[in-house]
Amino acid sequence: MALGGNPIFNGKSFRGATQAPPAPQAPYGQGYGQNTYGQAPYGQGYGQTQYGQAQAGWNPAPQAMSNDQLQDIYSRPAAGPADAGRMTFDDVIMKTAACLFAVIAGAAVTLAVAQGLASMLMIVGALGGFVLALVNTFKKQPSPVLILAYAALEGLFLGGLTRILDGMFPGVGLQAVIGTLSVFAVTLVLFKSGKVRATPKAMRFFMIAIIGYAVFGLINMVMMWTGAVQSPFGLRSSVEIFGIPLGVFIGLLAIGLAAFSLIMDFTSIEAGVRSGAPQRFSWTAAFGLTVTLVWLYVEIIRLLAILRGDD
């Protein structure tokens, strides 16, 4: 599994579920099914009747099964992962679709109500989504209700953000949706083809870049709150390099980090399916993908707004 990426997949619960239990070991020098030399089976003294031997008054002959019964047993399909209560790719797809539907439903609310109410719901969605993201990340067992509630709250936030930016720069909302789906599709194809993998070297670069991005975001936020920068996007749009806003370079880096985070998510999901993780952890996988997709959408729509504002 790609450790050091999405903290949702690196939690002890999901990571522990993807680790197969160790095979049972026989005592040293003793094969399976063998008794210790000179000892009777455990719990059975010498002189006692062995299992399968006839006892007085008891007929040891097993009841014969008919040919039809045997044929029925042999013709039954083998139990698949879903029948055994294990996580499958279909489970992850269906639950991710449910989360994205909740995001769309929440966004539709803030896009439909009055502007004042939409702004308030946007703040509620941002704060509530942040709290539920922490709760779901550190929760030992996934809760479908809390995960769907997180998705709906993030929808309120994304809907409000889209309404504001699309009002300033018409069309960026639809462009951001198309961009997010495009990046997701390309990333999935590259991962399935094996051309892009979460290698240790790439992971080290990712960790360095994500820490640097977080530090920049914190500094930018503080400068905007204190009024040191008056630009709506802070340093992203007030600082230029060769006539290009700094936010363009930062935005491209952030989109690349989000795309690579998807690669790590796919790697973790694949590890969970292969190791036979319990089916309930498909909700954890869906939650992790939703978090990454929300991040990706925010970065794309912000980059588009910066580019449009520089026209």
C-alpha positions as a printed Julia matrix, in Angstrom:
311×3 Matrix{Float64}:
   0.0     0.0     0.0
   1.12    3.54   -0.69
   1.89    4.79    2.78
   2.24    8.49    3.37
  -0.56    9.45    0.97
  -4.23    9.87    1.78
  -4.49    9.65    5.61
  -7.87    7.96    5.24
  -6.25    4.89    3.69
  -3.29    5.05    6.06
  -5.44    4.8     9.18
  -4.93    1.77   11.39
  -8.4     0.36   10.64
  -8.14    0.3     6.84
  -4.44   -0.54    6.79
  -4.97   -3.36    9.27
  -7.84   -4.73    7.18
  -5.6    -4.96    4.12
  -2.94   -6.99    5.89
  -3.55  -10.73    5.64
  -3.32  -12.6     8.97
  -0.2   -14.74    9.38
  -0.48  -18.42    8.53
  -0.71  -20.71   11.59
   2.57  -22.33   12.5
   2.99  -25.92   13.64
   5.33  -26.7    16.54
   8.95  -26.84   15.47
   9.8   -30.21   13.96
   6.18  -31.33   13.79
   4.05  -31.39   10.66
   0.39  -30.52   10.52
  -1.9   -33.33   11.54
   0.89  -35.32   13.28
   0.77  -36.24   16.94
   3.75  -35.82   19.22
   5.73  -39.04   19.32
   4.51  -41.29   22.03
   1.57  -39.07   23.01
  -2.14  -39.56   22.54
  -4.26  -36.84   20.92
  -5.02  -33.86   23.14
  -7.85  -34.53   25.57
  -7.8   -38.3    24.95
  -6.17  -40.8    27.21
  -4.65  -44.12   26.29
  -7.14  -46.86   25.77
  -9.95  -44.54   24.73
 -11.83  -45.08   21.5
 -10.32  -43.2    18.6
 -12.47  -40.89   16.48
 -14.14  -42.82   13.68
 -13.9   -46.22   15.43
 -17.03  -48.17   16.11
 -18.51  -48.07   19.59
 -20.85  -50.56   21.1
 -24.43  -50.06   19.94
 -23.51  -47.39   17.38
 -23.37  -47.86   13.65
 -20.36  -45.94   12.27
 -21.42  -46.28    8.63
 -22.07  -42.79    7.2
 -25.34  -42.06    5.48
 -24.88  -42.36    1.74
 -25.79  -39.37   -0.48
 -27.62  -39.83   -3.72
 -26.04  -39.0    -7.06
 -28.42  -36.03   -7.47
 -27.35  -34.58   -4.13
 -23.68  -34.94   -4.98
 -24.21  -33.4    -8.42
 -26.07  -30.47   -6.83
 -23.16  -29.8    -4.48
 -20.56  -29.99   -7.25
 -22.57  -27.76   -9.62
 -22.98  -24.92   -7.16
 -20.89  -21.84   -8.05
 -17.97  -21.02   -5.81
 -18.58  -18.23   -3.33
 -17.14  -14.94   -4.59
 -15.72  -12.08   -2.51
 -19.14  -10.41   -2.26
 -20.75  -13.65   -1.02
 -17.98  -13.99    1.56
 -18.5   -10.43    2.83
 -15.27   -9.1     1.28
 -14.62   -5.75   -0.38
 -14.87   -5.7    -4.18
 -14.29   -3.1    -6.86
 -18.03   -3.06   -7.57
 -18.71   -2.2    -3.93
 -16.28    0.71   -4.08
 -17.77    1.99   -7.34
 -21.35    1.87   -6.06
 -20.54    3.55   -2.75
 -18.4     6.2    -4.44
 -21.32    6.91   -6.78
 -23.57    7.32   -3.72
 -21.13    9.8    -2.19
 -20.88   11.79   -5.42
 -24.67   11.85   -5.67
 -24.77   13.33   -2.15
 -22.2    15.95   -3.23
 -24.3    16.87   -6.26
 -27.47   17.06   -4.16
 -25.79   19.39   -1.67
 -24.4    21.57   -4.45
 -27.85   21.78   -6.06
 -29.22   23.28   -2.84
 -26.76   26.16   -2.67
 -27.13   26.79   -6.39
 -30.93   27.01   -6.11
 -31.5    29.15   -2.99
 -31.04   32.91   -2.6
 -27.51   34.28   -2.61
 -27.51   35.25    1.09
 -28.71   31.83    2.2
 -26.29   30.16   -0.21
 -23.34   31.99    1.36
 -24.43   30.88    4.83
 -24.87   27.27    3.69
 -21.46   27.42    2.06
 -19.85   28.31    5.4
 -21.85   25.6     7.17
 -20.77   23.08    4.55
 -17.1    24.06    4.8
 -16.97   23.86    8.6
 -19.24   20.83    8.91
 -17.4    18.99    6.15
 -14.06   19.65    7.83
 -15.32   18.3    11.16
 -16.86   15.18    9.62
 -13.72   14.62    7.56
 -11.72   14.39   10.78
 -14.34   12.19   12.44
 -14.51    9.77    9.53
 -10.74    9.7     9.14
 -10.03    8.68   12.73
 -13.12    6.53   13.27
 -12.22    2.87   13.78
 -15.19    1.55   11.8
 -16.67    3.33    8.77
 -20.1     4.86    9.2
 -22.13    5.16    5.96
 -24.36    7.83    7.5
 -21.44   10.06    8.52
 -19.68    9.54    5.2
 -22.77   10.5     3.2
 -23.33   13.46    5.54
 -19.77   14.6     4.83
 -20.39   14.34    1.1
 -23.6    16.37    1.35
 -21.88   19.11    3.4
 -19.02   19.28    0.93
 -21.66   19.65   -1.76
 -23.02   22.72    0.02
 -19.53   24.2     0.1
 -18.72   23.38   -3.54
 -22.08   24.69   -4.71
 -21.56   27.99   -2.94
 -18.0    28.31   -4.19
 -19.07   27.53   -7.74
 -21.89   30.04   -7.56
 -19.54   32.83   -6.48
 -16.76   32.11   -8.99
 -19.14   31.34  -11.84
 -20.87   34.65  -11.19
 -17.55   36.44  -11.5
 -16.26   34.35  -14.4
 -19.18   32.69  -16.25
 -18.51   29.14  -17.35
 -15.77   28.18  -14.9
 -18.1    25.88  -12.97
 -18.86   23.64  -15.93
 -15.23   23.76  -17.03
 -14.12   22.67  -13.56
 -16.53   19.71  -13.59
 -15.26   18.61  -17.0
 -11.66   19.09  -15.89
 -12.17   17.04  -12.72
 -13.78   14.16  -14.59
 -11.06   14.29  -17.24
  -8.22   14.14  -14.71
  -9.94   11.3   -12.87
 -10.47    9.31  -16.08
  -6.9     9.81  -17.34
  -5.46    8.92  -13.94
  -7.54    5.74  -13.75
  -6.51    4.67  -17.26
  -2.82    5.28  -16.51
  -3.08    3.33  -13.28
  -4.86    0.39  -14.89
  -2.27    0.29  -17.67
   0.52    0.14  -15.1
   2.3     3.17  -16.57
   1.93    5.21  -13.38
   2.52    3.69   -9.94
   3.06    5.0    -6.44
   6.74    4.12   -6.2
   8.78    4.93   -3.07
  10.72    7.63   -4.96
   7.49    9.26   -6.17
   6.09    9.03   -2.65
   9.06   10.93   -1.23
   8.62   13.68   -3.81
   4.89   13.79   -3.06
   5.45   14.2     0.68
   7.96   17.03    0.16
   5.68   18.8    -2.32
   2.52   18.43   -0.22
   4.27   19.82    2.87
   5.55   22.79    0.88
   2.08   23.37   -0.58
   0.5    23.26    2.88
   3.01   25.81    4.22
   2.32   28.13    1.29
  -1.43   27.79    1.8
  -1.12   28.63    5.5
   1.04   31.7     4.83
  -1.3    32.87    2.08
  -4.35   32.46    4.31
  -2.77   34.42    7.18
  -1.78   37.26    4.85
  -5.3    37.44    3.45
  -6.88   37.46    6.92
  -4.53   40.15    8.21
  -5.08   42.33    5.15
  -1.44   42.21    4.08
  -2.66   41.13    0.64
  -5.82   42.63   -0.86
  -6.12   40.31   -3.86
  -9.09   37.88   -3.73
  -6.7    34.93   -4.11
  -3.89   36.4    -2.02
  -0.36   35.73   -3.21
  -1.72   33.5    -5.95
  -2.92   36.47   -8.0
  -0.91   39.4    -6.55
   2.53   37.93   -7.31
   3.6    37.35  -10.9
   6.51   35.44  -12.43
   7.38   36.5   -15.98
   3.96   38.1   -16.2
   2.15   34.91  -15.14
   0.31   34.88  -11.77
   1.96   32.74   -9.11
  -1.37   30.98   -8.65
  -1.05   29.39  -12.08
   2.15   27.58  -11.1
   0.81   26.71   -7.66
  -2.48   25.54   -9.17
  -0.79   23.25  -11.68
   1.35   21.79   -8.89
  -1.73   21.23   -6.7
  -3.63   19.53   -9.53
  -0.65   17.27  -10.11
  -0.54   16.4    -6.4
  -4.27   15.66   -6.36
  -3.91   13.45   -9.44
  -1.07   11.52   -7.83
  -3.17   11.24   -4.68
  -5.74    9.45   -6.83
  -3.02    7.01   -7.89
  -2.3     6.29   -4.24
  -6.02    5.88   -3.54
  -6.33    3.35   -6.36
  -3.28    1.51   -5.02
  -4.79    1.29   -1.54
  -8.15    0.13   -2.89
  -6.48   -2.53   -5.03
  -4.55   -3.74   -1.98
  -7.76   -3.89    0.04
  -9.57   -5.98   -2.57
  -6.67   -8.37   -3.08
  -6.19   -8.97    0.63
  -9.91   -9.6     1.16
 -10.67   -6.64    3.42
 -14.14   -6.7     5.02
 -16.9    -5.32    2.82
 -17.65   -2.42    5.17
 -14.31   -0.83    4.27
 -15.59   -0.13    0.78
 -17.22    2.89    2.45
 -13.79    3.98    3.65
 -12.49    3.67    0.09
 -15.42    5.69   -1.25
 -14.82    8.36    1.39
 -11.14    8.61    0.49
 -11.9     9.0    -3.21
 -14.54   11.64   -2.48
 -12.09   13.68   -0.4
  -9.51   13.6    -3.19
 -12.06   14.51   -5.88
 -13.34   17.46   -3.82
  -9.77   18.71   -3.44
  -9.16   18.28   -7.17
 -12.3    20.22   -8.1
 -11.42   23.12   -5.81
  -7.93   23.39   -7.29
  -9.2    23.29  -10.88
 -11.94   25.89  -10.44
  -9.53   28.2    -8.56
  -6.94   27.87  -11.33
  -9.56   28.65  -13.97
 -10.72   31.7   -12.02
  -7.14   33.0   -11.73
  -6.59   32.52  -15.45
  -9.85   34.28  -16.29
  -9.08   37.11  -13.89
  -5.73   37.69  -15.57
  -7.36   38.23  -18.99
